[in-house]
Amino acid sequence: MLIDFVPDRNLYPFESRWFDSSVGRVHYIDEGTGPTILFCHGAPAWSFLYRRIVQSLRGRYRCIAVDYLGFGLSERPAGFGYTIAEHTAVLGELIDHLGLENFVVVGHDWGGPIGLGAATTRADRVRGIVLGNTVFWPIEAMTNRAFSVIMSSRPMQRRILEKNFLVERVLLGELGRTLSTAEADHYRAVQPTAQARQALAVTPREIRAARPLLSRLAEDVPAALGDKPTLLVWGMRDMVFRPSACIPRMRAAFSDLEVVELPRARHFIQEHEPAAIATAIAGRFPSSV
């Protein structure tokens, strides 16, 4: 299943590119020239989330932003499980297909584990890391695990699939006053039907089901990537990835870490503070080096 939606060039002024992975057709953008930055989104977003940051940086950097299978404009392949492990494997295929070297990986929400999971096995090709409002260890907080249980229940799975709950109530519930109607519709339009939303229904379950993968990452990330230059850009009003719980553990994992706090931002930091994020990335990873 492919998504029959053409983004507005005024809002998403990028050329769509496609990669035929081993399991399905992946959509991504590849803009600009210079040092490479790979942008990894979370749920229930897509590469549209990074549009303003890519526009700010593509004059100095090569900016690649991917849509995972089941998200954005990418295919919804039959038989694909949409687990975090599967998304990680497909992202690794794309990195290898593009021959990325000396790249910075940017991860937000589930994009943190997915991006870092692909990066740990390619550590010699990684220049640095940017993380925002994410974790790469098992999610232990009772509120998050309760969210997983509730969202995995039959009534809520039906609301995710039939009513687009994660887009309408979670993403747009936070960003409704931040986005224009056209921008909000770009998040809706890539998840048009219950059949198209299968990946969205899986992500809450993965909070618990991906524990083995996250346990491995909790060891592998510091071991393989802990000495890489790392930038945190953190929405300090995020009630899920609370800074008081997450930032100290990030400091323990990375020996060369800079932290940029976004005091007014909640979870979807790319919509709240795109200019500040672009400035922080350019400052931490200069294009002239």
N, C-alpha and C positions, 0 to 999 in steps of 0.2 A: 504494500500500500504506500503510495506517494501522496504528498500533500499538495493540493491544487491551490496554492496561494502565492501571489507575486507581491513581495513587499513594496511599499511606496518608496521610490528612489529618493524622495525628499527626506524620509526618515531613516532609511537603510541604504545609503548610497554606495553599495558595494556590488562587485560582480560575484555571482554565485558560482561555486566550484563544486566538483563532485569526485568522490573516491569510491570505487567499487571494492569494499572490504570483503573479507571472506564470508560474511553473513548478510550484507546488505549495503545499500547505497547511502553514503554519508555525505551530507552537505557541509561545506565550510567556506569561509572567506579567507583570502590571502592578499593583503593590501600593503602597499608600500615596499620600500627597500631599506636595508640596514640590518642591524642586529635583530634576531628573531625573538618574538614574544608569542607564546602559545596561550590563548585564553580558554579556560575550561569553566563552563557554566554549571549551575546547580539546578535543582528542581523547584518549581515547574517551568523554569525559564528556557531560553535558547540564546544563540549568539547575538540576538537583538539587544540583550542586556548590556553588552559591551560596546554598543554602537558609538556613543559619544567618546569613549576612551580611545577606540580605534581611530576615529576621526582626528582626535588630538595628536596621536602618536604616529600615524602612518607617514607623515612627512619625514620622519627620522628613523623609523623602525619598520621591519617587516612584521606585520600583525596578522596572526592566524587565529581565527575563532571558529570553533567546531560546534556542530549540533550533534549530540549523541543520537544513535538510532532510537526512534520513538519520540524525539524532541525536535522542535523547529521544523525545518524543511526536509530533514532526513527521512529515509524510508522506515516503515513499520513492517519488518520482515516476519513472515510466518515462522513460528517455531523458536523465535528468539526470546530469551527469558528476561531481558532488560535488568539484569542484576548489575551491581556495581562492579563485580569481577568481569562480567562480559563487556561492559562499557570500557573498562580499563584496557582489556585486550584489544578492542577495536581502536581505541585511541593510540595504542602502541603501534598498531599496523599503519595508521596514518602518519605517525612520526617517522617510521621507517620508510614509508612510501615517499614522503617528501624529503627524506635524507637530512632531517634537521640536525644541526650541529651548533654547539655553543648557544643554546636557546634558554630563554627564561620561561618557566612555566608558571602560569597564574591560575589559582584555584579558589573558587568560592562555593560554599555549601558542599554538595556532593562533588563538585569539581575539585575540591581539595584532595580527597582520597583517590579519585579517578586520575587526576593529573599527577599526583605524587606516586601512585601505583605504577603508572607508565614510566615515570622518571627514575624510580629506584633501580630498575633493570637497565637503564641507559644513563647512569650517573655520570659517566665520563663525557657525555655529550651535553650536560646541563651546565649553563652559566650561573643561574641563580633561580630563586623561588620568590613568588609573591603569593601570600595567603590572606584571605579576608573572610572572617566569619564562617569558619569551618573547623573541622577537627580531622585527625588521622589516627584516632585511637577509638576503642569501643565506647559507645555512648552510654554512660551509666546513669545520668540524671533521671530521676523518677518521672519528671514531667515529660521528658523526651520519650522515654519508654512507654509511658501512658499514651502519648500521642500516637506512637506506633501501633499499640494495641487497638486504640479506638479507630484509627484510620484504616486498619486492616479488617475491621469488623464488616460483616456483610452489608449492613445499611450504609456505612460510610463508603465502602468500595462502590456501591451503587451510586452514591452522590458524586464521587470522583469521576466515575465513568459517564454518568448520564447528565450531571449538572455542572461538570467541569469545576468541582469544588476547589481544587488546589490553586487553580488560576483565579477564579472569581473571588474566593473568600480569603485565601492566604496571600497570594501575590498582590492582587488588586485591592484586597482589603487593607493592605499596608500602603500601597502606592496610589490609591484612587485619586487623591488630591494632588499628587505629584505629576501624574501623566495627563496628556491630552486624551481626548476620546479616541483619536486615531492611533496613538501609541498603545493605549489599552487594548484596542482591537487587534493590534499586531500580536499581542500575547494570546488573545482568544483564537485568532484565525488559524494558528498552526496546530491547534488541538480542537478540530471542528466537530468530531463525532466520538461516540463511546468507543468505537473500534480504534480510532486514532489515539486514544488516551490510555492504552494499556500500560505504557511505560510509567505514566503518572501513578497508576494504581499500585505499581510494584514498589516505588520509592519509600513509602512509609514502612512497609514490611522489612525493608533492608536495614532500617535502624537496628533491628534485632538479628535479622538473618545474616547480615554481613559481618557479624562479630568476628568470625575466624579471620577474614580478610583484614579487618581493622586491627586485630591483635597482631597480625604479622607486620602491618605498616607501623604500628607503634614501636616495633623493634627495627624494622628495615629503614625507615626514614632517617632517624638519627645516625644509624650506622653508615648508610650510603650517601646521605645528603646533608648530614648535620654540619659539615664544614662549608657548605655553599653559602654565598651571600644571600641573605633572606630579608624580605620586607613584609611586615604585617601592616595591613590597612584595615582598621577595625571599627565597625559601627558600634559605638559604645552604648546605644540604647537597644541593642539586640537582646531580646528576652530568652532566646533559645541558646545561642552561642555566647553566653555571658562572658564579658571580658575578664571578670575576676577569676573565673574558673579556667578559661582557655589561654590567656596570654602568659601566665606563669609557666604553664606546661610547654608552650612554644619556646619560651626563653630557655628552658632546660634542654630542649631538643636541638637548638641551633646555636652554634658558637659565634656566629657573625650576623647578629640580628638587629634590625632597626624597626621601631614601632611608630606608626602614625595613627593617632587616635582621631576618630571622626565623631565629635561629641554629640552631634544632633542626628546622626544616621542610625537607622534601625538595621534590619537584616539585609535588604537589597541595596547595598552600599553604592552600586554602580549607577543607580537611579538617583540616589540622594546626593552624592558627592563625586560625580565623574571627573570634574576638573582637578580636584584635590588628589584623586587617585592617579590620574595621568601625570601630574606634577611629581608625585612621590615616586612613581616608577622611573620616570626620566632622571630624577635626582639620584636614585639608588643604582641605576644601571645606565650610565651615560652612553649615548649612541656613538660618541667619538672614540670610545675605548675598544 
